[in-house]
Every structure is written in C-alpha cells, then in structure tokens.
C-alpha cells in the first residue's frame, strides 16, 4: 500500500553578504554536490529549484540576502539521515561563516499528501505559522515532532 504522507521541509538563512561575494565562494561550491547527494539519498522525493537548478535563485522573502530551501522526503528518518549523517552536516557546522545567526526558527517541517510539491509560498507560510504559533501538527521542528495525519 503506498505511503499516504511525505515530509516537507523548508529552511531559510540570511547571508552575511550577497551571494556573489567572495565570502560565500565556499558555500556556492558546495551547492551542486549537496543537491546531487540529496537527490541520490534514500527517501528523497523532490526539491524546489529555480530555472538554474538551484534553490539559491528562489526568493521566498523580499530580502535578497535570504536564501530559501525546500524539499520533500518519504519519511522523517530519510530527512534526518541526509541532514545529520552525510556531508550535509558539514554545511550546518560551517553555516556561521556564511549566514547570520537567525532570530527565529530557521526551518520548519510539515506533512504533505504523497505527490504534493509545495510552492515557495507554501513553505514561507509554514515558517510564518511556526513563528507565530510555535510547533504544532501544521508546522513543527526536529525538536518538536508530530506524527502524520491519520
């Protein structure tokens, strides 16, 4: 029987400088390999990307220095494995080099019906819901998880 729900995630970060700045060279060099790693990871379903194939060209917020990323995974375990048990974790460890410390939750998780590809506006709305209401079944974090709908 096919899985009824997949896990969507969105995250944002405000760059310390414009994306083209040399300060972000090492971040930009990591984008293609990390996207390829995600796409090859067990449980990966889809990722939001611009015409150039990168999420960095998506502007979900008015501030041009905010990068936005969004993807869908078959399960929480699949997303956690990619996020915390691959070379992606190095990006998390080095993020202070490229990004300002966020003043609110940098990421949000939510369940979508299998086959749904949420828009950037959907991801932004989930982030804003989390910021306004805290974690709940509609929008949550790795620290405050909620089961998929029944």
Helices and strands as residue ranges (DSSP letters): E 5-14, G 22-24, H 25-40, E 44-47, G 55-57, E 66-73, H 76-85, H 88-98, E 107-113, H 120-133
